[in-house]
Amino acid sequence: MAATWVIALILVATTVNVVANTNDLGVNWGTLTSHPIDPKVVVQLLKDNGFKKVKLFDSDPPMAGFLAGTGIEVTLGIPNDQLEFLSIDYEYAKEWVKENCTLHLGHGGVDIKYVAVGNEPFLTSYKGRFTKTAFPAMKNIQRALNEEGVGKKIKAVMPLNADVYESKSDKPSDGVFRGDIRDLMNKIVRFLMDNNSPFVVNIYPFLSLYLNSDFPSDFAFFDGGYAIQDKNVQYTNVFEANFDTLVYALKNAGTPNLSIIVGEIGWPTDGHKAANKANAKKFYDGLFRVLASDKGTPLRPGEIQVYLFGLFDEDTKSIEPGNFERHWGIFDFDGKPKFAMDMSGNGAHKELVGAKGVNYLPKQWCVLASYSTDQNLIDDQTSWACSKSDCTALQDGASCSDLDPKRKTSYAFNSYYQMNDQHEEACDFEGLGMIVKQNPSTESCKFSTQIEVDGATRLSFAYGAIASFISSITLFNLL
């Protein structure tokens, strides 16, 4: 892949506050968490902070239903594992649209704007797995929307990673779509243009820094200090350079005027030495200044539509891309703001409004018992606990990496204990664990207590996965 330091970016999302110039900000609401916050509480948080748009990664009917009548614009998601079904069976696509779109519309219903068909299906790491199914699936969804009479209001889109385009010179003006999918991308962008749909791209400046040790760190932010010259244009940050690389790729594909939405952008706060709250705040402050100016980029002047990534930390998300993957939230797992954010771009010190009505499990923690001396057993149980919970904060450069070995084991034990709702047996560890009432947190490392999750909330978040599985089995039996 060419242009690693300009283009190599992979995930992220969006947020919003009630201020001028931020009405088009959106946020990604991911749900890969062991303890989801009550959707009613989340919707209130969105409203309290002025979020006008939200992007979901599935079409969970109960979850979407909580957004009905809120005035919040919604993007529904279709996971990659459903693309094959949707690509080969138009009847399935029609049924999906009826169940997930049509039924939610009407007065006081859900304001559905887009259906995101897949998520970054052409990532190079997928090795072509979805290359033959993603575009046919999107075409079938748009056709079904049209037949339902809502195709002018609701558009099928395909969120793509920035690795679908490249530049041989690392400069935007040489931007083209990636060679192995160039013909396919040319067809996709023409389809989007014909249907008045936007190109949705996920841009992650953090990943440029993470993937390349030689990447100039100043270029990942918006404060200057490093620049590249491209003909008569100077770029002082990788976001604008990456965005304009896409603009050139669209021009070379024959669709120079296709609208662009940034579907994910953000900065993680743990799991890596560069993933911390100070850097995240620095990044967001700069991003909001750029967005508030309405200057756009050198090749696309004007407002930039953006969805921040993401709303909350997600402790069950895959860490294959990196240990930072579970820490993209602008809010912590319990809905508490991580740092001040002025989404007006004016540089004011403004606090986000945290989630209201969140209840916690008792203030107790599981730690390594002081009498434990069998180091081999301790090591084995520590590894086992981490394999079943979230120990990303213990990794090199992360917030808890400076703990001594015993405290690291305690962190691992507590992570597993909290993830399992503080059940007494979840603090056994072959006799090595001990429940304490004194908070073992340090100044830099937080030992969390989990939130309470009622049965209705768990059922609501499980419904989408169960429904998707049943639909898949049903279709398989029909084929």
C-alpha positions as CSV (number, residue, x, y, z in Angstrom):
1,M,0.0,0.0,0.0
2,A,1.4,3.4,-1.0
3,A,1.5,6.6,1.0
4,T,1.6,4.9,4.4
5,W,2.3,8.1,6.3
6,V,-0.4,10.2,4.4
7,I,-3.0,7.6,3.9
8,A,-2.6,4.6,6.3
9,L,-5.5,5.3,8.6
10,I,-8.1,2.9,9.9
11,L,-11.0,3.6,12.3
12,V,-12.7,6.3,14.2
13,A,-16.0,8.4,14.6
14,T,-17.8,11.6,15.8
15,T,-19.4,14.0,18.4
16,V,-21.5,17.1,18.8
17,N,-22.4,20.1,21.0
18,V,-25.1,22.7,20.7
19,V,-23.2,25.6,19.1
20,A,-22.9,27.3,15.8
21,N,-21.0,25.5,13.1
22,T,-21.4,22.1,14.7
23,N,-25.0,21.2,13.7
24,D,-23.6,18.6,11.3
25,L,-21.4,16.8,13.7
26,G,-22.3,13.2,14.4
27,V,-21.1,10.4,16.6
28,N,-20.6,6.7,16.3
29,W,-22.4,4.6,18.9
30,G,-20.7,1.2,19.2
31,T,-22.0,-1.5,21.4
32,L,-19.1,-4.0,21.7
33,T,-19.2,-3.8,25.5
34,S,-19.7,-6.3,28.3
35,H,-21.9,-3.7,30.2
36,P,-23.9,-1.5,27.9
37,I,-25.5,1.6,29.2
38,D,-29.3,1.7,29.1
39,P,-30.2,3.1,25.6
40,K,-32.6,5.6,27.2
41,V,-29.7,7.0,29.2
42,V,-27.5,7.1,26.0
43,V,-30.2,8.9,24.0
44,Q,-30.5,11.5,26.8
45,L,-26.7,11.9,26.8
46,L,-26.8,12.6,23.0
47,K,-29.5,15.2,23.5
48,D,-27.8,16.8,26.5
49,N,-24.6,17.3,24.5
50,G,-26.4,18.5,21.4
51,F,-25.6,15.6,19.1
52,K,-27.7,15.8,16.0
53,K,-26.6,12.7,14.2
54,V,-25.7,9.2,15.3
55,K,-24.2,6.3,13.3
56,L,-24.9,2.7,14.4
57,F,-23.0,-0.4,13.4
58,D,-26.1,-2.6,13.1
59,S,-29.9,-2.2,12.8
60,D,-30.9,-3.4,16.3
61,P,-34.6,-2.6,16.3
62,P,-34.9,-2.0,20.1
63,M,-31.8,0.2,20.1
64,A,-33.0,2.2,17.0
65,G,-36.4,2.5,18.5
66,F,-35.1,4.6,21.4
67,L,-34.1,7.2,18.9
68,A,-37.7,7.6,17.6
69,G,-39.1,11.1,17.9
70,T,-35.8,12.6,19.1
71,G,-34.9,14.5,16.0
72,I,-31.6,12.8,15.9
73,E,-30.6,11.8,12.4
74,V,-29.7,8.1,12.2
75,T,-27.5,5.9,10.1
76,L,-28.3,2.2,10.4
77,G,-25.5,-0.3,9.9
78,I,-25.4,-3.7,8.2
79,P,-22.4,-5.8,9.4
80,N,-20.0,-7.4,6.9
81,D,-21.2,-10.9,7.7
82,Q,-24.6,-10.1,6.1
83,L,-23.2,-8.8,2.8
84,E,-23.2,-12.2,1.1
85,F,-26.9,-12.8,1.9
86,L,-27.9,-9.4,0.7
87,S,-25.8,-9.6,-2.5
88,I,-27.4,-12.9,-3.7
89,D,-31.0,-12.6,-2.7
90,Y,-32.9,-9.4,-3.5
91,E,-36.0,-10.7,-1.5
92,Y,-33.8,-10.8,1.6
93,A,-32.8,-7.2,0.9
94,K,-36.4,-6.2,0.5
95,E,-37.3,-7.8,3.8
96,W,-34.4,-6.2,5.6
97,V,-35.5,-2.7,4.4
98,K,-39.1,-3.4,5.5
99,E,-38.1,-4.6,8.9
100,N,-35.4,-2.1,9.7
101,C,-36.4,1.0,7.8
102,T,-40.0,1.2,6.7
103,L,-41.4,0.1,10.1
104,H,-39.5,2.8,11.9
105,L,-40.6,5.7,9.7
106,G,-43.7,7.9,9.9
107,H,-44.7,10.7,12.2
108,G,-42.7,10.5,15.5
109,G,-40.6,7.7,14.1
110,V,-36.8,7.3,13.5
111,D,-35.2,9.9,11.3
112,I,-33.2,7.4,9.1
113,K,-30.9,9.1,6.7
114,Y,-28.5,6.4,5.6
115,V,-28.0,2.7,5.6
116,A,-24.3,1.8,5.9
117,V,-23.9,-1.4,3.9
118,G,-20.9,-3.1,5.5
119,N,-18.0,-1.4,7.3
120,E,-14.6,-1.0,5.6
121,P,-15.2,-4.2,3.5
122,F,-12.2,-3.6,1.3
123,L,-9.6,-3.4,4.0
124,T,-6.4,-5.0,2.8
125,S,-6.3,-7.2,5.9
126,Y,-9.6,-8.9,4.7
127,K,-7.7,-10.2,1.6
128,G,-10.6,-9.7,-0.7
129,R,-13.2,-11.5,1.4
130,F,-16.0,-9.0,0.7
131,T,-14.8,-7.7,-2.7
132,K,-17.5,-9.6,-4.7
133,T,-20.4,-9.1,-2.3
134,A,-20.3,-5.5,-0.9
135,F,-21.3,-3.6,-4.0
136,P,-24.1,-6.0,-5.1
137,A,-25.4,-5.8,-1.5
138,M,-25.4,-2.0,-1.6
139,K,-27.2,-2.0,-5.0
140,N,-29.9,-4.4,-3.6
141,I,-30.5,-2.2,-0.5
142,Q,-30.8,1.0,-2.6
143,R,-33.2,-0.8,-5.0
144,A,-35.3,-2.0,-2.1
145,L,-35.3,1.5,-0.6
146,N,-36.5,2.9,-4.0
147,E,-39.2,0.3,-4.3
148,E,-40.4,1.1,-0.8
149,G,-40.8,4.7,-1.8
150,V,-38.1,6.0,0.6
151,G,-35.1,6.0,-1.7
152,K,-35.0,9.7,-2.1
153,K,-34.9,10.2,1.7
154,I,-32.7,7.2,2.7
155,K,-29.5,6.4,0.8
156,A,-27.4,3.3,0.8
157,V,-23.8,4.1,1.5
158,M,-20.6,2.1,2.1
159,P,-18.2,3.3,4.8
160,L,-14.7,2.7,3.5
161,N,-11.3,2.9,5.1
162,A,-8.8,5.4,3.7
163,D,-6.7,2.5,2.4
164,V,-9.0,2.2,-0.6
165,Y,-6.9,5.0,-2.2
166,E,-3.2,5.7,-2.5
167,S,-0.6,8.0,-3.7
168,K,2.7,6.9,-5.3
169,S,4.4,10.2,-4.2
170,D,2.8,10.5,-0.8
171,K,1.1,13.7,-2.1
172,P,-2.6,14.3,-2.6
173,S,-2.3,15.3,-6.2
174,D,-1.3,11.7,-7.1
175,G,-4.3,10.2,-5.4
176,V,-5.9,7.3,-7.1
177,F,-8.0,4.3,-6.0
178,R,-6.0,1.3,-4.9
179,G,-4.9,-0.8,-7.9
180,D,-6.5,-4.1,-6.9
181,I,-9.9,-2.6,-6.5
182,R,-9.7,0.4,-8.9
183,D,-12.3,-0.9,-11.4
184,L,-14.6,-1.8,-8.6
185,M,-14.2,1.6,-6.9
186,N,-14.9,3.4,-10.2
187,K,-18.2,1.5,-10.5
188,I,-19.1,2.3,-6.8
189,V,-18.5,6.0,-7.0
190,R,-20.5,6.3,-10.2
191,F,-23.3,4.4,-8.5
192,L,-23.1,6.8,-5.6
193,M,-23.2,9.8,-7.9
194,D,-26.2,8.5,-9.9
195,N,-28.1,8.0,-6.6
196,N,-27.1,11.3,-5.1
197,S,-25.4,9.4,-2.2
198,P,-22.2,10.5,-0.5
199,F,-18.8,8.8,-0.3
200,V,-18.2,7.8,3.3
201,V,-14.6,7.5,4.4
202,N,-13.0,6.7,7.8
203,I,-9.8,8.7,8.4
204,Y,-7.5,8.1,11.4
205,P,-4.5,10.3,11.8
206,F,-3.6,8.3,15.0
207,L,-3.0,5.3,12.8
208,S,-0.6,7.1,10.6
209,L,1.5,7.8,13.7
210,Y,0.9,4.2,15.1
211,L,1.8,2.4,11.9
212,N,5.0,4.4,11.0
213,S,7.7,5.1,13.6
214,D,9.1,7.7,11.2
215,F,5.8,9.6,10.8
216,P,6.2,13.3,12.0
217,S,4.0,13.5,15.1
218,D,3.2,17.2,14.5
219,F,1.6,16.2,11.2
220,A,-1.0,14.1,13.0
221,F,-2.4,17.1,14.8
222,F,-3.5,20.6,13.7
223,D,-0.9,22.9,15.3
224,G,1.6,23.2,12.5
225,G,5.3,22.4,12.9
226,Y,5.5,20.1,9.9
227,A,4.2,20.6,6.3
228,I,4.3,19.0,2.9
229,Q,4.2,21.0,-0.3
230,D,2.1,19.7,-3.2
231,K,2.4,21.9,-6.2
232,N,1.0,25.3,-5.0
233,V,-0.7,23.9,-1.9
234,Q,0.8,23.4,1.5
235,Y,-0.6,20.8,3.9
236,T,0.1,21.2,7.6
237,N,-1.9,18.1,8.9
238,V,-2.5,14.6,7.7
239,F,-6.2,14.9,7.9
240,E,-6.5,17.5,5.2
241,A,-3.8,15.8,3.1
242,N,-5.6,12.5,3.3
243,F,-9.0,14.1,2.6
244,D,-7.6,15.7,-0.6
245,T,-6.0,12.5,-1.7
246,L,-9.5,11.1,-1.8
247,V,-10.7,14.2,-3.7
248,Y,-8.0,13.6,-6.4
249,A,-9.0,9.9,-6.5
250,L,-12.6,10.8,-7.1
251,K,-11.5,13.2,-9.8
252,N,-9.5,10.6,-11.5
253,A,-12.4,8.2,-11.3
254,G,-14.6,10.7,-13.2
255,T,-16.7,11.8,-10.2
256,P,-15.0,15.1,-9.1
257,N,-18.1,16.5,-7.4
258,L,-19.2,13.5,-5.4
259,S,-19.9,14.6,-1.8
260,I,-17.8,13.3,1.0
261,I,-18.7,12.4,4.6
262,V,-16.0,11.5,7.2
263,G,-17.7,8.5,8.8
264,E,-15.2,8.0,11.6
265,I,-12.4,10.2,13.1
266,G,-11.0,10.4,16.6
267,W,-8.1,9.6,18.9
268,P,-7.8,6.8,21.4
269,T,-6.9,7.4,25.1
270,D,-5.2,4.2,26.2
271,G,-3.4,1.0,25.0
272,H,-0.4,2.8,23.4
273,K,2.1,5.4,24.4
274,A,0.6,7.9,21.9
275,A,-3.0,7.0,23.0
276,N,-3.7,9.2,26.0
277,K,-6.1,11.9,27.1
278,A,-3.7,14.7,26.5
279,N,-3.1,13.8,22.9
280,A,-6.8,13.1,22.3
281,K,-7.8,16.5,23.6
282,K,-5.1,18.1,21.5
283,F,-6.4,16.3,18.4
284,Y,-10.0,17.2,19.0
285,D,-9.3,20.8,19.9
286,G,-7.5,21.2,16.5
287,L,-10.2,19.2,14.6
288,F,-13.0,21.4,16.0
289,R,-11.1,24.6,15.0
290,V,-10.8,23.3,11.5
291,L,-14.5,22.3,11.4
292,A,-15.7,25.6,12.9
293,S,-13.8,27.7,10.3
294,D,-15.9,26.2,7.5
295,K,-12.9,26.6,5.3
296,G,-12.8,22.9,4.4
297,T,-9.6,21.7,2.7
298,P,-7.6,23.2,-0.1
299,L,-9.5,21.1,-2.7
300,R,-12.9,21.1,-1.0
301,P,-13.6,24.5,0.5
302,G,-16.6,24.7,2.8
303,E,-18.2,22.7,5.5
304,I,-16.9,19.2,6.3
305,Q,-19.4,16.6,7.5
306,V,-17.9,14.5,10.3
307,Y,-18.9,11.7,12.7
308,L,-16.6,11.3,15.7
309,F,-15.4,7.9,16.8
310,G,-16.6,7.0,19.2
311,L,-19.1,7.6,21.9
312,F,-17.9,5.1,24.6
313,D,-15.0,2.8,25.2
314,E,-15.8,-0.8,24.2
315,D,-14.2,-3.5,26.3
316,T,-15.0,-6.5,24.1
317,K,-13.9,-5.0,20.8
318,S,-11.2,-6.9,18.9
319,I,-7.7,-5.8,19.6
320,E,-6.2,-7.3,16.5
321,P,-5.5,-3.8,15.0
322,G,-3.9,-2.7,18.4
323,N,-4.5,-2.5,22.1
324,F,-5.9,1.0,21.7
325,E,-9.0,-0.4,19.9
326,R,-11.1,-0.5,23.1
327,H,-10.4,3.1,24.0
328,W,-11.7,5.4,21.2
329,G,-14.6,6.8,23.3
330,I,-14.9,10.4,24.2
331,F,-16.8,9.0,27.2
332,D,-15.6,6.3,29.4
333,F,-17.4,2.9,29.6
334,D,-19.8,4.4,32.2
335,G,-20.7,7.5,30.3
336,K,-18.3,9.9,32.2
337,P,-16.5,12.4,30.0
338,K,-12.8,11.8,29.7
339,F,-11.7,15.4,29.2
340,A,-13.1,18.9,28.4
341,M,-14.2,19.4,24.8
342,D,-15.2,22.6,23.1
343,M,-17.0,21.5,20.0
344,S,-17.5,25.1,19.0
345,G,-13.8,25.3,18.0
346,N,-13.4,28.5,20.0
347,G,-11.0,27.1,22.5
348,A,-13.2,27.5,25.6
349,H,-13.0,25.1,28.5
350,K,-16.3,23.2,28.2
351,E,-17.2,20.0,29.9
352,L,-19.4,17.4,28.2
353,V,-22.5,16.3,30.0
354,G,-22.1,12.8,31.4
355,A,-24.6,10.0,31.4
356,K,-27.3,10.4,34.0
357,G,-28.9,7.7,36.1
358,V,-26.0,5.2,35.8
359,N,-25.8,2.8,38.7
360,Y,-22.6,1.0,39.8
361,L,-21.9,-2.4,41.3
362,P,-20.7,-2.2,45.0
363,K,-17.4,-0.5,45.7
364,Q,-15.3,-3.6,45.9
365,W,-12.4,-5.0,43.9
366,C,-10.6,-8.3,43.4
367,V,-6.8,-8.3,43.9
368,L,-4.0,-10.7,44.3
369,A,-3.9,-12.0,47.9
370,S,-0.8,-10.8,49.8
371,Y,0.0,-14.4,50.9
372,S,0.3,-15.7,47.3
373,T,3.8,-16.9,46.6
374,D,3.6,-19.5,43.7
375,Q,4.9,-17.3,40.9
376,N,4.2,-19.9,38.1
377,L,0.5,-20.1,39.3
378,I,0.3,-16.3,39.5
379,D,1.6,-15.9,36.0
380,D,-0.8,-18.6,34.6
381,Q,-3.8,-17.0,36.3
382,T,-2.8,-13.5,35.3
383,S,-2.6,-14.6,31.6
384,W,-5.9,-16.5,31.9
385,A,-7.7,-13.5,33.5
386,C,-6.4,-11.2,30.7
387,S,-7.5,-13.6,28.0
388,K,-11.1,-13.4,29.4
389,S,-11.3,-9.7,30.1
390,D,-9.6,-6.4,29.2
391,C,-5.9,-5.8,30.1
392,T,-5.1,-3.4,27.3
393,A,-4.2,-0.7,29.9
394,L,-1.3,-2.9,31.1
395,Q,0.5,-2.9,27.8
396,D,3.7,-1.0,27.1
397,G,3.1,2.8,27.2
398,A,-0.5,2.4,28.4
399,S,-1.9,4.0,31.6
400,C,-1.2,1.0,33.9
401,S,2.1,-0.2,32.4
402,D,4.1,1.2,35.3
403,L,2.5,-1.0,37.9
404,D,4.7,-3.5,39.6
405,P,4.1,-7.2,38.8
406,K,1.8,-7.9,41.7
407,R,-0.4,-4.8,41.0
408,K,-0.6,-5.9,37.3
409,T,-1.9,-9.2,38.5
410,S,-4.4,-7.5,40.7
411,Y,-5.5,-5.3,37.7
412,A,-6.0,-8.4,35.6
413,F,-8.0,-10.2,38.4
414,N,-10.2,-7.1,38.9
415,S,-10.9,-6.7,35.2
416,Y,-12.2,-10.3,35.1
417,Y,-14.1,-9.9,38.3
418,Q,-15.9,-6.7,37.2
419,M,-16.6,-8.1,33.8
420,N,-18.4,-11.0,35.5
421,D,-20.6,-8.7,37.6
422,Q,-18.5,-9.2,40.8
423,H,-19.6,-12.8,41.3
424,E,-17.7,-14.3,44.2
425,E,-16.4,-17.2,42.1
426,A,-14.9,-14.7,39.6
427,C,-12.3,-13.8,42.3
428,D,-11.1,-17.3,43.0
429,F,-8.1,-17.8,40.6
430,E,-7.3,-21.1,42.4
431,G,-7.1,-19.4,45.7
432,L,-5.0,-16.4,44.6
433,G,-7.8,-13.8,44.6
434,M,-9.1,-11.7,47.4
435,I,-12.0,-9.2,47.5
436,V,-11.2,-5.9,49.1
437,K,-13.2,-2.7,49.9
438,Q,-10.2,-0.3,49.6
439,N,-9.8,1.1,46.1
440,P,-6.4,-0.2,44.7
441,S,-6.2,2.5,42.0
442,T,-3.1,4.6,41.6
443,E,-2.8,8.2,40.3
444,S,-2.4,7.0,36.7
445,C,-4.1,3.6,36.8
446,K,-7.8,3.2,37.5
447,F,-9.2,0.0,38.9
448,S,-12.8,0.2,37.8
449,T,-16.0,-0.9,39.4
450,Q,-18.5,-1.9,36.7
451,I,-22.0,-0.5,36.1
452,E,-25.2,-2.3,36.8
453,V,-27.0,-3.6,33.7
454,D,-30.6,-4.8,34.0
455,G,-32.0,-7.7,32.1
456,A,-34.0,-5.5,29.7
457,T,-30.9,-3.6,28.6
458,R,-28.9,-6.8,28.1
459,L,-31.8,-8.3,26.1
460,S,-32.1,-5.1,24.0
461,F,-28.4,-5.3,23.0
462,A,-28.5,-9.0,22.4
463,Y,-31.6,-8.8,20.2
464,G,-29.8,-7.5,17.2
465,A,-27.2,-10.2,17.2
466,I,-29.8,-12.9,17.7
467,A,-32.1,-11.6,15.0
468,S,-29.2,-11.4,12.6
469,F,-28.2,-15.0,13.3
470,I,-31.8,-16.2,12.8
471,S,-32.1,-14.3,9.6
472,S,-28.9,-15.8,8.3
473,I,-30.0,-19.4,9.2
474,T,-33.4,-18.8,7.6
475,L,-31.8,-17.6,4.4
476,F,-29.3,-20.5,4.4
477,N,-32.2,-23.0,4.6
478,L,-33.9,-21.3,1.7
479,L,-30.9,-21.5,-0.6
